[in-house]
Amino acid sequence: MRLTSELVQQSTAVLICVGDRTLVLQNLSIPAIENLARARDGFDTLDLSNNVITTVEDTFPPFPRVTTMHLGGNRIARITGRLAQSLPNLRTLVLTGNRIATMADLNLVELRRLRRL
């Protein structure tokens, strides 16, 4: 299933008890991260877990509010581009269950606030 702006608009938004808003786009067989501009910057967490994403590229609109991103259970082999420009406050990045061979495949050096990987 393609991640269209309509899918983003219709997706589930969850308010966690600590006040975090989560955009839930899990288990949708999404092949690529795209069209997230429709979500605006209204979320603290992006959950794109258990899809079929292979690469994380420069496809994010600015999301300065996002502090956590779940990408576990995909097919990600590398992260390219500059996530730090779009996700400057990212502190937690979950990549469990992907196809990452080495840390060299991850371009995370500019994510200055990243604390948990």
Phi, psi and omega in degrees: 000131180281142178277090181267166178295329177293319178296319178298316181295324183271354185290164181282134172245128184243136174256113181279155186304337179273005177095001177283138174259130183243130172268115185260113178231042183267156175058040181243007182057036179288125182272338184210151177273115182203165175059029179278353180302331180299332181284344184055201181254050183259013186229148176267331184229137172248124179246101178246030184286155176057051173241206179234033180292133182253332183218144172253116186240191178281059183246007181270134169286170178297124177230070182295340181282334184294126177245343183223137175225126178259117178234016181295153176072028176251203178237029185294126178251337180202160174240121181245173175078197187237084178298330184299331179288324181270328183235065187294339182253017180296122180250330182232128178231115182261119182235017182302139175075034176246189184251035181281122183275316181219162177296337178296340179282354181252126178261080187244002187301329182275353178279079187296332182267357181297124181242331182231128179232000000 
